[in-house]
Amino acid sequence: MAPGLLTEGGRFKEGLRVNDPVAVMAEGKEHALAVGVMLMSSDEVLKERKGEAIQICGFMNDGLWLMKPI
């Protein structure tokens, strides 16, 4: 949800477009906890400040995450 991207202490990259791939990071962590694609542009997120902004495609400990390297 868009409000979660705009929390105090968070960083939100400007210039993202719909369908751009993104990594979702927890504050102070080195690795992504999820990856997805933007459903809204950065400008829309900043303007609307609500709604679904990212479609999550994979997240920590899901089936893709737990796959063995090939």
PDB file of N, H, CA, C and O in Angstrom:
ATOM      1  N   MET A   1       0.834  -1.185   0.000  1.00  0.00           N
ATOM      2  CA  MET A   1       0.000   0.000   0.000  1.00  0.00           C
ATOM      3  C   MET A   1       0.880   1.251   0.000  1.00  0.00           C
ATOM      4  O   MET A   1       1.933   1.283   0.637  1.00  0.00           O
ATOM      5  N   ALA A   2       0.451   2.237  -0.695  1.00  0.00           N
ATOM      6  H   ALA A   2      -0.404   2.211  -1.212  1.00  0.00           H
ATOM      7  CA  ALA A   2       1.227   3.462  -0.856  1.00  0.00           C
ATOM      8  C   ALA A   2       1.647   4.113   0.462  1.00  0.00           C
ATOM      9  O   ALA A   2       2.790   4.558   0.559  1.00  0.00           O
ATOM     10  N   PRO A   3       0.775   4.196   1.495  1.00  0.00           N
ATOM     11  CA  PRO A   3       1.208   4.852   2.729  1.00  0.00           C
ATOM     12  C   PRO A   3       2.460   4.207   3.348  1.00  0.00           C
ATOM     13  O   PRO A   3       3.268   4.900   3.965  1.00  0.00           O
ATOM     14  N   GLY A   4       2.618   2.918   3.190  1.00  0.00           N
ATOM     15  H   GLY A   4       1.961   2.355   2.688  1.00  0.00           H
ATOM     16  CA  GLY A   4       3.785   2.237   3.738  1.00  0.00           C
ATOM     17  C   GLY A   4       5.082   2.642   3.060  1.00  0.00           C
ATOM     18  O   GLY A   4       6.160   2.478   3.631  1.00  0.00           O
ATOM     19  N   LEU A   5       4.988   3.165   1.857  1.00  0.00           N
ATOM     20  H   LEU A   5       4.112   3.298   1.393  1.00  0.00           H
ATOM     21  CA  LEU A   5       6.181   3.619   1.135  1.00  0.00           C
ATOM     22  C   LEU A   5       6.614   5.009   1.566  1.00  0.00           C
ATOM     23  O   LEU A   5       7.730   5.436   1.271  1.00  0.00           O
ATOM     24  N   LEU A   6       5.747   5.706   2.253  1.00  0.00           N
ATOM     25  H   LEU A   6       4.840   5.359   2.493  1.00  0.00           H
ATOM     26  CA  LEU A   6       5.998   7.114   2.579  1.00  0.00           C
ATOM     27  C   LEU A   6       6.193   7.352   4.070  1.00  0.00           C
ATOM     28  O   LEU A   6       6.004   8.474   4.540  1.00  0.00           O
ATOM     29  N   THR A   7       6.562   6.331   4.818  1.00  0.00           N
ATOM     30  H   THR A   7       6.715   5.419   4.436  1.00  0.00           H
ATOM     31  CA  THR A   7       6.719   6.468   6.258  1.00  0.00           C
ATOM     32  C   THR A   7       7.929   7.329   6.605  1.00  0.00           C
ATOM     33  O   THR A   7       8.861   7.470   5.813  1.00  0.00           O
ATOM     34  N   GLU A   8       7.893   7.891   7.785  1.00  0.00           N
ATOM     35  H   GLU A   8       7.135   7.776   8.428  1.00  0.00           H
ATOM     36  CA  GLU A   8       9.011   8.691   8.267  1.00  0.00           C
ATOM     37  C   GLU A   8      10.250   7.815   8.357  1.00  0.00           C
ATOM     38  O   GLU A   8      10.184   6.704   8.882  1.00  0.00           O
ATOM     39  N   GLY A   9      11.357   8.291   7.863  1.00  0.00           N
ATOM     40  H   GLY A   9      11.410   9.194   7.437  1.00  0.00           H
ATOM     41  CA  GLY A   9      12.594   7.529   7.894  1.00  0.00           C
ATOM     42  C   GLY A   9      12.770   6.626   6.684  1.00  0.00           C
ATOM     43  O   GLY A   9      13.838   6.047   6.489  1.00  0.00           O
ATOM     44  N   GLY A  10      11.729   6.503   5.873  1.00  0.00           N
ATOM     45  H   GLY A  10      10.860   6.973   6.031  1.00  0.00           H
ATOM     46  CA  GLY A  10      11.817   5.663   4.682  1.00  0.00           C
ATOM     47  C   GLY A  10      12.396   6.424   3.504  1.00  0.00           C
ATOM     48  O   GLY A  10      12.473   7.653   3.510  1.00  0.00           O
ATOM     49  N   ARG A  11      12.796   5.676   2.507  1.00  0.00           N
ATOM     50  H   ARG A  11      12.734   4.678   2.503  1.00  0.00           H
ATOM     51  CA  ARG A  11      13.289   6.287   1.265  1.00  0.00           C
ATOM     52  C   ARG A  11      12.424   5.764   0.126  1.00  0.00           C
ATOM     53  O   ARG A  11      12.157   4.565   0.039  1.00  0.00           O
ATOM     54  N   PHE A  12      12.000   6.648  -0.724  1.00  0.00           N
ATOM     55  H   PHE A  12      12.218   7.622  -0.652  1.00  0.00           H
ATOM     56  CA  PHE A  12      11.162   6.294  -1.856  1.00  0.00           C
ATOM     57  C   PHE A  12      11.766   6.936  -3.092  1.00  0.00           C
ATOM     58  O   PHE A  12      11.921   8.156  -3.153  1.00  0.00           O
ATOM     59  N   LYS A  13      12.104   6.124  -4.067  1.00  0.00           N
ATOM     60  H   LYS A  13      11.978   5.133  -4.018  1.00  0.00           H
ATOM     61  CA  LYS A  13      12.769   6.620  -5.267  1.00  0.00           C
ATOM     62  C   LYS A  13      11.775   7.319  -6.184  1.00  0.00           C
ATOM     63  O   LYS A  13      10.716   6.774  -6.493  1.00  0.00           O
ATOM     64  N   GLU A  14      12.112   8.506  -6.608  1.00  0.00           N
ATOM     65  H   GLU A  14      12.973   8.949  -6.357  1.00  0.00           H
ATOM     66  CA  GLU A  14      11.282   9.242  -7.560  1.00  0.00           C
ATOM     67  C   GLU A  14      11.648   8.810  -8.976  1.00  0.00           C
ATOM     68  O   GLU A  14      12.738   8.287  -9.210  1.00  0.00           O
ATOM     69  N   GLY A  15      10.742   9.028  -9.906  1.00  0.00           N
ATOM     70  H   GLY A  15       9.857   9.453  -9.716  1.00  0.00           H
ATOM     71  CA  GLY A  15      11.003   8.715 -11.305  1.00  0.00           C
ATOM     72  C   GLY A  15      10.626   7.299 -11.717  1.00  0.00           C
ATOM     73  O   GLY A  15      10.888   6.892 -12.848  1.00  0.00           O
ATOM     74  N   LEU A  16      10.009   6.542 -10.803  1.00  0.00           N
ATOM     75  H   LEU A  16       9.796   6.873  -9.884  1.00  0.00           H
ATOM     76  CA  LEU A  16       9.576   5.195 -11.161  1.00  0.00           C
ATOM     77  C   LEU A  16       8.300   5.274 -11.987  1.00  0.00           C
ATOM     78  O   LEU A  16       7.449   6.134 -11.764  1.00  0.00           O
ATOM     79  N   ARG A  17       8.184   4.357 -12.949  1.00  0.00           N
ATOM     80  H   ARG A  17       8.876   3.658 -13.131  1.00  0.00           H
ATOM     81  CA  ARG A  17       7.009   4.299 -13.811  1.00  0.00           C
ATOM     82  C   ARG A  17       6.244   3.011 -13.540  1.00  0.00           C
ATOM     83  O   ARG A  17       6.775   2.085 -12.927  1.00  0.00           O
ATOM     84  N   VAL A  18       5.016   2.953 -13.990  1.00  0.00           N
ATOM     85  H   VAL A  18       4.585   3.706 -14.488  1.00  0.00           H
ATOM     86  CA  VAL A  18       4.215   1.730 -13.895  1.00  0.00           C
ATOM     87  C   VAL A  18       4.973   0.604 -14.593  1.00  0.00           C
ATOM     88  O   VAL A  18       5.522   0.800 -15.676  1.00  0.00           O
ATOM     89  N   ASN A  19       5.002  -0.565 -13.977  1.00  0.00           N
ATOM     90  H   ASN A  19       4.555  -0.725 -13.097  1.00  0.00           H
ATOM     91  CA  ASN A  19       5.672  -1.788 -14.443  1.00  0.00           C
ATOM     92  C   ASN A  19       7.181  -1.796 -14.227  1.00  0.00           C
ATOM     93  O   ASN A  19       7.839  -2.761 -14.615  1.00  0.00           O
ATOM     94  N   ASP A  20       7.753  -0.756 -13.624  1.00  0.00           N
ATOM     95  H   ASP A  20       7.219   0.028 -13.309  1.00  0.00           H
ATOM     96  CA  ASP A  20       9.180  -0.802 -13.285  1.00  0.00           C
ATOM     97  C   ASP A  20       9.382  -1.817 -12.162  1.00  0.00           C
ATOM     98  O   ASP A  20       8.583  -1.871 -11.227  1.00  0.00           O
ATOM     99  N   PRO A  21      10.452  -2.629 -12.246  1.00  0.00           N
ATOM    100  CA  PRO A  21      10.740  -3.564 -11.154  1.00  0.00           C
ATOM    101  C   PRO A  21      11.297  -2.812  -9.947  1.00  0.00           C
ATOM    102  O   PRO A  21      12.028  -1.834 -10.102  1.00  0.00           O
ATOM    103  N   VAL A  22      10.949  -3.269  -8.747  1.00  0.00           N
ATOM    104  H   VAL A  22      10.355  -4.064  -8.620  1.00  0.00           H
ATOM    105  CA  VAL A  22      11.423  -2.637  -7.516  1.00  0.00           C
ATOM    106  C   VAL A  22      11.771  -3.691  -6.471  1.00  0.00           C
ATOM    107  O   VAL A  22      11.254  -4.808  -6.499  1.00  0.00           O
ATOM    108  N   ALA A  23      12.638  -3.323  -5.569  1.00  0.00           N
ATOM    109  H   ALA A  23      13.058  -2.416  -5.546  1.00  0.00           H
ATOM    110  CA  ALA A  23      12.955  -4.142  -4.397  1.00  0.00           C
ATOM    111  C   ALA A  23      12.399  -3.432  -3.171  1.00  0.00           C
ATOM    112  O   ALA A  23      12.540  -2.216  -3.038  1.00  0.00           O
ATOM    113  N   VAL A  24      11.776  -4.175  -2.288  1.00  0.00           N
ATOM    114  H   VAL A  24      11.661  -5.163  -2.397  1.00  0.00           H
ATOM    115  CA  VAL A  24      11.219  -3.625  -1.051  1.00  0.00           C
ATOM    116  C   VAL A  24      12.195  -3.955   0.065  1.00  0.00           C
ATOM    117  O   VAL A  24      12.480  -5.121   0.339  1.00  0.00           O
ATOM    118  N   MET A  25      12.697  -2.915   0.700  1.00  0.00           N
ATOM    119  H   MET A  25      12.465  -1.968   0.477  1.00  0.00           H
ATOM    120  CA  MET A  25      13.712  -3.074   1.745  1.00  0.00           C
ATOM    121  C   MET A  25      13.134  -2.681   3.105  1.00  0.00           C
ATOM    122  O   MET A  25      12.326  -1.758   3.206  1.00  0.00           O
ATOM    123  N   ALA A  26      13.557  -3.389   4.137  1.00  0.00           N
ATOM    124  H   ALA A  26      14.214  -4.139   4.055  1.00  0.00           H
ATOM    125  CA  ALA A  26      13.227  -2.990   5.505  1.00  0.00           C
ATOM    126  C   ALA A  26      14.293  -2.001   5.960  1.00  0.00           C
ATOM    127  O   ALA A  26      15.470  -2.157   5.637  1.00  0.00           O
ATOM    128  N   GLU A  27      13.887  -1.003   6.696  1.00  0.00           N
ATOM    129  H   GLU A  27      12.930  -0.876   6.959  1.00  0.00           H
ATOM    130  CA  GLU A  27      14.810   0.030   7.148  1.00  0.00           C
ATOM    131  C   GLU A  27      15.974  -0.588   7.903  1.00  0.00           C
ATOM    132  O   GLU A  27      15.780  -1.375   8.830  1.00  0.00           O
ATOM    133  N   GLY A  28      17.178  -0.228   7.500  1.00  0.00           N
ATOM    134  H   GLY A  28      17.336   0.411   6.747  1.00  0.00           H
ATOM    135  CA  GLY A  28      18.384  -0.697   8.164  1.00  0.00           C
ATOM    136  C   GLY A  28      18.861  -2.077   7.735  1.00  0.00           C
ATOM    137  O   GLY A  28      19.851  -2.573   8.273  1.00  0.00           O
ATOM    138  N   LYS A  29      18.185  -2.712   6.777  1.00  0.00           N
ATOM    139  H   LYS A  29      17.381  -2.309   6.340  1.00  0.00           H
ATOM    140  CA  LYS A  29      18.571  -4.046   6.322  1.00  0.00           C
ATOM    141  C   LYS A  29      19.313  -3.961   5.000  1.00  0.00           C
ATOM    142  O   LYS A  29      19.113  -3.032   4.218  1.00  0.00           O
ATOM    143  N   GLU A  30      20.175  -4.947   4.759  1.00  0.00           N
ATOM    144  H   GLU A  30      20.338  -5.702   5.394  1.00  0.00           H
ATOM    145  CA  GLU A  30      21.012  -4.953   3.571  1.00  0.00           C
ATOM    146  C   GLU A  30      20.309  -5.584   2.367  1.00  0.00           C
ATOM    147  O   GLU A  30      20.555  -5.182   1.230  1.00  0.00           O
ATOM    148  N   HIS A  31      19.443  -6.562   2.603  1.00  0.00           N
ATOM    149  H   HIS A  31      19.243  -6.889   3.527  1.00  0.00           H
ATOM    150  CA  HIS A  31      18.824  -7.323   1.526  1.00  0.00           C
ATOM    151  C   HIS A  31      17.325  -7.045   1.433  1.00  0.00           C
ATOM    152  O   HIS A  31      16.677  -6.687   2.416  1.00  0.00           O
ATOM    153  N   ALA A  32      16.796  -7.218   0.226  1.00  0.00           N
ATOM    154  H   ALA A  32      17.322  -7.509  -0.573  1.00  0.00           H
ATOM    155  CA  ALA A  32      15.369  -6.998  -0.014  1.00  0.00           C
ATOM    156  C   ALA A  32      14.533  -8.057   0.694  1.00  0.00           C
ATOM    157  O   ALA A  32      14.947  -9.212   0.805  1.00  0.00           O
ATOM    158  N   LEU A  33      13.362  -7.662   1.170  1.00  0.00           N
ATOM    159  H   LEU A  33      13.026  -6.725   1.079  1.00  0.00           H
ATOM    160  CA  LEU A  33      12.435  -8.637   1.746  1.00  0.00           C
ATOM    161  C   LEU A  33      11.363  -9.018   0.747  1.00  0.00           C
ATOM    162  O   LEU A  33      10.626  -9.981   0.963  1.00  0.00           O
ATOM    163  N   ALA A  34      11.265  -8.264  -0.361  1.00  0.00           N
ATOM    164  H   ALA A  34      11.863  -7.482  -0.537  1.00  0.00           H
ATOM    165  CA  ALA A  34      10.325  -8.594  -1.428  1.00  0.00           C
ATOM    166  C   ALA A  34      10.776  -7.901  -2.717  1.00  0.00           C
ATOM    167  O   ALA A  34      11.516  -6.917  -2.690  1.00  0.00           O
ATOM    168  N   VAL A  35      10.312  -8.438  -3.838  1.00  0.00           N
ATOM    169  H   VAL A  35       9.711  -9.237  -3.860  1.00  0.00           H
ATOM    170  CA  VAL A  35      10.510  -7.806  -5.146  1.00  0.00           C
ATOM    171  C   VAL A  35       9.155  -7.754  -5.841  1.00  0.00           C
ATOM    172  O   VAL A  35       8.293  -8.602  -5.615  1.00  0.00           O
ATOM    173  N   GLY A  36       8.986  -6.752  -6.682  1.00  0.00           N
ATOM    174  H   GLY A  36       9.687  -6.063  -6.866  1.00  0.00           H
ATOM    175  CA  GLY A  36       7.709  -6.619  -7.373  1.00  0.00           C
ATOM    176  C   GLY A  36       7.798  -5.613  -8.497  1.00  0.00           C
ATOM    177  O   GLY A  36       8.886  -5.198  -8.896  1.00  0.00           O
ATOM    178  N   VAL A  37       6.641  -5.227  -9.001  1.00  0.00           N
ATOM    179  H   VAL A  37       5.757  -5.564  -8.677  1.00  0.00           H
ATOM    180  CA  VAL A  37       6.561  -4.214 -10.060  1.00  0.00           C
ATOM    181  C   VAL A  37       5.611  -3.115  -9.613  1.00  0.00           C
ATOM    182  O   VAL A  37       4.645  -3.362  -8.891  1.00  0.00           O
ATOM    183  N   MET A  38       5.898  -1.913 -10.050  1.00  0.00           N
ATOM    184  H   MET A  38       6.682  -1.713 -10.637  1.00  0.00           H
ATOM    185  CA  MET A  38       5.086  -0.763  -9.681  1.00  0.00           C
ATOM    186  C   MET A  38       3.728  -0.806 -10.382  1.00  0.00           C
ATOM    187  O   MET A  38       3.649  -1.024 -11.591  1.00  0.00           O
ATOM    188  N   LEU A  39       2.667  -0.595  -9.612  1.00  0.00           N
ATOM    189  H   LEU A  39       2.731  -0.418  -8.630  1.00  0.00           H
ATOM    190  CA  LEU A  39       1.315  -0.468 -10.153  1.00  0.00           C
ATOM    191  C   LEU A  39       0.932   0.997 -10.330  1.00  0.00           C
ATOM    192  O   LEU A  39      -0.027   1.328 -11.026  1.00  0.00           O
ATOM    193  N   MET A  40       1.709   1.867  -9.678  1.00  0.00           N
ATOM    194  H   MET A  40       2.488   1.598  -9.112  1.00  0.00           H
ATOM    195  CA  MET A  40       1.519   3.315  -9.779  1.00  0.00           C
ATOM    196  C   MET A  40       2.891   3.928 -10.036  1.00  0.00           C
ATOM    197  O   MET A  40       3.908   3.347  -9.657  1.00  0.00           O
ATOM    198  N   SER A  41       2.930   5.078 -10.668  1.00  0.00           N
ATOM    199  H   SER A  41       2.104   5.550 -10.976  1.00  0.00           H
ATOM    200  CA  SER A  41       4.199   5.785 -10.821  1.00  0.00           C
ATOM    201  C   SER A  41       4.560   6.461  -9.499  1.00  0.00           C
ATOM    202  O   SER A  41       3.718   6.595  -8.611  1.00  0.00           O
ATOM    203  N   SER A  42       5.805   6.880  -9.379  1.00  0.00           N
ATOM    204  H   SER A  42       6.489   6.771 -10.100  1.00  0.00           H
ATOM    205  CA  SER A  42       6.239   7.619  -8.185  1.00  0.00           C
ATOM    206  C   SER A  42       5.392   8.863  -7.980  1.00  0.00           C
ATOM    207  O   SER A  42       4.985   9.177  -6.861  1.00  0.00           O
ATOM    208  N   ASP A  43       5.130   9.570  -9.078  1.00  0.00           N
ATOM    209  H   ASP A  43       5.460   9.315  -9.987  1.00  0.00           H
ATOM    210  CA  ASP A  43       4.319  10.787  -8.983  1.00  0.00           C
ATOM    211  C   ASP A  43       2.920  10.489  -8.456  1.00  0.00           C
ATOM    212  O   ASP A  43       2.393  11.242  -7.637  1.00  0.00           O
ATOM    213  N   GLU A  44       2.310   9.387  -8.922  1.00  0.00           N
ATOM    214  H   GLU A  44       2.738   8.775  -9.587  1.00  0.00           H
ATOM    215  CA  GLU A  44       0.972   9.019  -8.458  1.00  0.00           C
ATOM    216  C   GLU A  44       0.977   8.673  -6.974  1.00  0.00           C
ATOM    217  O   GLU A  44       0.066   9.055  -6.239  1.00  0.00           O
ATOM    218  N   VAL A  45       2.009   7.945  -6.534  1.00  0.00           N
ATOM    219  H   VAL A  45       2.749   7.634  -7.131  1.00  0.00           H
ATOM    220  CA  VAL A  45       2.108   7.572  -5.120  1.00  0.00           C
ATOM    221  C   VAL A  45       2.202   8.823  -4.261  1.00  0.00           C
ATOM    222  O   VAL A  45       1.509   8.944  -3.250  1.00  0.00           O
ATOM    223  N   LEU A  46       3.063   9.753  -4.667  1.00  0.00           N
ATOM    224  H   LEU A  46       3.625   9.655  -5.488  1.00  0.00           H
ATOM    225  CA  LEU A  46       3.243  10.983  -3.892  1.00  0.00           C
ATOM    226  C   LEU A  46       1.989  11.851  -3.902  1.00  0.00           C
ATOM    227  O   LEU A  46       1.698  12.529  -2.916  1.00  0.00           O
ATOM    228  N   LYS A  47       1.256  11.837  -4.991  1.00  0.00           N
ATOM    229  H   LYS A  47       1.492  11.287  -5.791  1.00  0.00           H
ATOM    230  CA  LYS A  47       0.039  12.654  -5.102  1.00  0.00           C
ATOM    231  C   LYS A  47      -1.132  12.009  -4.358  1.00  0.00           C
ATOM    232  O   LYS A  47      -1.797  12.671  -3.561  1.00  0.00           O
ATOM    233  N   GLU A  48      -1.384  10.744  -4.610  1.00  0.00           N
ATOM    234  H   GLU A  48      -0.844  10.207  -5.258  1.00  0.00           H
ATOM    235  CA  GLU A  48      -2.549  10.051  -4.042  1.00  0.00           C
ATOM    236  C   GLU A  48      -2.350   9.654  -2.584  1.00  0.00           C
ATOM    237  O   GLU A  48      -3.264   9.779  -1.768  1.00  0.00           O
ATOM    238  N   ARG A  49      -1.140   9.170  -2.260  1.00  0.00           N
ATOM    239  H   ARG A  49      -0.398   9.069  -2.923  1.00  0.00           H
ATOM    240  CA  ARG A  49      -0.779   8.748  -0.903  1.00  0.00           C
ATOM    241  C   ARG A  49      -1.661   7.618  -0.368  1.00  0.00           C
ATOM    242  O   ARG A  49      -1.742   7.408   0.842  1.00  0.00           O
ATOM    243  N   LYS A  50      -2.320   6.894  -1.274  1.00  0.00           N
ATOM    244  H   LYS A  50      -2.254   7.064  -2.257  1.00  0.00           H
ATOM    245  CA  LYS A  50      -3.127   5.737  -0.876  1.00  0.00           C
ATOM    246  C   LYS A  50      -3.249   4.806  -2.081  1.00  0.00           C
ATOM    247  O   LYS A  50      -2.940   5.188  -3.210  1.00  0.00           O
ATOM    248  N   GLY A  51      -3.697   3.601  -1.828  1.00  0.00           N
ATOM    249  H   GLY A  51      -3.949   3.291  -0.911  1.00  0.00           H
ATOM    250  CA  GLY A  51      -3.893   2.643  -2.900  1.00  0.00           C
ATOM    251  C   GLY A  51      -2.760   1.632  -2.978  1.00  0.00           C
ATOM    252  O   GLY A  51      -1.762   1.735  -2.265  1.00  0.00           O
ATOM    253  N   GLU A  52      -2.935   0.660  -3.851  1.00  0.00           N
ATOM    254  H   GLU A  52      -3.746   0.576  -4.430  1.00  0.00           H
ATOM    255  CA  GLU A  52      -1.950  -0.396  -4.040  1.00  0.00           C
ATOM    256  C   GLU A  52      -0.890   0.114  -5.002  1.00  0.00           C
ATOM    257  O   GLU A  52      -1.204   0.436  -6.148  1.00  0.00           O
ATOM    258  N   ALA A  53       0.350   0.192  -4.562  1.00  0.00           N
ATOM    259  H   ALA A  53       0.604  -0.070  -3.631  1.00  0.00           H
ATOM    260  CA  ALA A  53       1.414   0.788  -5.362  1.00  0.00           C
ATOM    261  C   ALA A  53       2.348  -0.241  -5.988  1.00  0.00           C
ATOM    262  O   ALA A  53       2.948   0.023  -7.030  1.00  0.00           O
ATOM    263  N   ILE A  54       2.476  -1.411  -5.365  1.00  0.00           N
ATOM    264  H   ILE A  54       1.988  -1.626  -4.519  1.00  0.00           H
ATOM    265  CA  ILE A  54       3.408  -2.436  -5.845  1.00  0.00           C
ATOM    266  C   ILE A  54       2.703  -3.781  -5.895  1.00  0.00           C
ATOM    267  O   ILE A  54       2.002  -4.161  -4.958  1.00  0.00           O
ATOM    268  N   GLN A  55       2.896  -4.503  -7.001  1.00  0.00           N
ATOM    269  H   GLN A  55       3.466  -4.195  -7.763  1.00  0.00           H
ATOM    270  CA  GLN A  55       2.446  -5.890  -7.073  1.00  0.00           C
ATOM    271  C   GLN A  55       3.643  -6.746  -6.681  1.00  0.00           C
ATOM    272  O   GLN A  55       4.646  -6.788  -7.394  1.00  0.00           O
ATOM    273  N   ILE A  56       3.533  -7.420  -5.556  1.00  0.00           N
ATOM    274  H   ILE A  56       2.718  -7.386  -4.977  1.00  0.00           H
ATOM    275  CA  ILE A  56       4.631  -8.247  -5.053  1.00  0.00           C
ATOM    276  C   ILE A  56       4.691  -9.535  -5.863  1.00  0.00           C
ATOM    277  O   ILE A  56       3.686 -10.227  -6.019  1.00  0.00           O
ATOM    278  N   CYS A  57       5.882  -9.852  -6.380  1.00  0.00           N
ATOM    279  H   CYS A  57       6.699  -9.289  -6.254  1.00  0.00           H
ATOM    280  CA  CYS A  57       6.083 -11.056  -7.189  1.00  0.00           C
ATOM    281  C   CYS A  57       6.803 -12.154  -6.411  1.00  0.00           C
ATOM    282  O   CYS A  57       6.633 -13.337  -6.706  1.00  0.00           O
ATOM    283  N   GLY A  58       7.589 -11.778  -5.442  1.00  0.00           N
ATOM    284  H   GLY A  58       7.728 -10.817  -5.202  1.00  0.00           H
ATOM    285  CA  GLY A  58       8.306 -12.739  -4.615  1.00  0.00           C
ATOM    286  C   GLY A  58       8.675 -12.093  -3.304  1.00  0.00           C
ATOM    287  O   GLY A  58       8.939 -10.892  -3.247  1.00  0.00           O
ATOM    288  N   PHE A  59       8.694 -12.896  -2.235  1.00  0.00           N
ATOM    289  H   PHE A  59       8.479 -13.872  -2.281  1.00  0.00           H
ATOM    290  CA  PHE A  59       9.004 -12.348  -0.919  1.00  0.00           C
ATOM    291  C   PHE A  59       9.845 -13.342  -0.131  1.00  0.00           C
ATOM    292  O   PHE A  59       9.927 -14.520  -0.479  1.00  0.00           O
ATOM    293  N   MET A  60      10.463 -12.854   0.925  1.00  0.00           N
ATOM    294  H   MET A  60      10.396 -11.897   1.207  1.00  0.00           H
ATOM    295  CA  MET A  60      11.357 -13.651   1.739  1.00  0.00           C
ATOM    296  C   MET A  60      10.668 -14.942   2.193  1.00  0.00           C
ATOM    297  O   MET A  60       9.556 -14.923   2.721  1.00  0.00           O
ATOM    298  N   ASN A  61      11.351 -16.046   1.976  1.00  0.00           N
ATOM    299  H   ASN A  61      12.254 -16.062   1.547  1.00  0.00           H
ATOM    300  CA  ASN A  61      10.932 -17.394   2.368  1.00  0.00           C
ATOM    301  C   ASN A  61       9.764 -17.950   1.554  1.00  0.00           C
ATOM    302  O   ASN A  61       9.142 -18.921   1.984  1.00  0.00           O
ATOM    303  N   ASP A  62       9.444 -17.375   0.401  1.00  0.00           N
ATOM    304  H   ASP A  62       9.949 -16.586   0.051  1.00  0.00           H
ATOM    305  CA  ASP A  62       8.455 -18.004  -0.469  1.00  0.00           C
ATOM    306  C   ASP A  62       9.130 -19.114  -1.270  1.00  0.00           C
ATOM    307  O   ASP A  62      10.324 -19.359  -1.094  1.00  0.00           O
ATOM    308  N   GLY A  63       8.395 -19.781  -2.137  1.00  0.00           N
ATOM    309  H   GLY A  63       7.425 -19.582  -2.280  1.00  0.00           H
ATOM    310  CA  GLY A  63       8.949 -20.907  -2.893  1.00  0.00           C
ATOM    311  C   GLY A  63      10.129 -20.512  -3.754  1.00  0.00           C
ATOM    312  O   GLY A  63      11.103 -21.258  -3.844  1.00  0.00           O
ATOM    313  N   LEU A  64      10.061 -19.346  -4.392  1.00  0.00           N
ATOM    314  H   LEU A  64       9.269 -18.739  -4.319  1.00  0.00           H
ATOM    315  CA  LEU A  64      11.166 -18.873  -5.239  1.00  0.00           C
ATOM    316  C   LEU A  64      12.410 -18.614  -4.389  1.00  0.00           C
ATOM    317  O   LEU A  64      13.522 -18.976  -4.774  1.00  0.00           O
ATOM    318  N   TRP A  65      12.212 -17.990  -3.243  1.00  0.00           N
ATOM    319  H   TRP A  65      11.309 -17.696  -2.930  1.00  0.00           H
ATOM    320  CA  TRP A  65      13.313 -17.672  -2.342  1.00  0.00           C
ATOM    321  C   TRP A  65      14.048 -18.939  -1.898  1.00  0.00           C
ATOM    322  O   TRP A  65      15.273 -18.947  -1.780  1.00  0.00           O
ATOM    323  N   LEU A  66      13.285 -20.012  -1.654  1.00  0.00           N
ATOM    324  H   LEU A  66      12.290 -20.006  -1.750  1.00  0.00           H
ATOM    325  CA  LEU A  66      13.858 -21.245  -1.108  1.00  0.00           C
ATOM    326  C   LEU A  66      14.407 -22.196  -2.160  1.00  0.00           C
ATOM    327  O   LEU A  66      14.918 -23.264  -1.822  1.00  0.00           O
ATOM    328  N   MET A  67      14.307 -21.817  -3.445  1.00  0.00           N
ATOM    329  H   MET A  67      13.892 -20.950  -3.720  1.00  0.00           H
ATOM    330  CA  MET A  67      14.848 -22.688  -4.510  1.00  0.00           C
ATOM    331  C   MET A  67      16.347 -22.841  -4.348  1.00  0.00           C
ATOM    332  O   MET A  67      17.039 -21.907  -3.943  1.00  0.00           O
ATOM    333  N   LYS A  68      16.839 -24.017  -4.665  1.00  0.00           N
ATOM    334  H   LYS A  68      16.277 -24.776  -4.994  1.00  0.00           H
ATOM    335  CA  LYS A  68      18.285 -24.235  -4.669  1.00  0.00           C
ATOM    336  C   LYS A  68      18.877 -23.603  -5.929  1.00  0.00           C
ATOM    337  O   LYS A  68      18.223 -23.574  -6.972  1.00  0.00           O
ATOM    338  N   PRO A  69      20.102 -23.101  -5.842  1.00  0.00           N
ATOM    339  CA  PRO A  69      20.747 -22.527  -7.033  1.00  0.00           C
ATOM    340  C   PRO A  69      20.864 -23.570  -8.143  1.00  0.00           C
ATOM    341  O   PRO A  69      21.061 -24.756  -7.879  1.00  0.00           O
ATOM    342  N   ILE A  70      20.742 -23.114  -9.372  1.00  0.00           N
ATOM    343  H   ILE A  70      20.582 -22.150  -9.587  1.00  0.00           H
ATOM    344  CA  ILE A  70      20.885 -24.044 -10.504  1.00  0.00           C
ATOM    345  C   ILE A  70      22.148 -23.764 -11.266  1.00  0.00           C
ATOM    346  O   ILE A  70      22.438 -24.444 -12.251  1.00  0.00           O
TER     347      ILE A  70
END
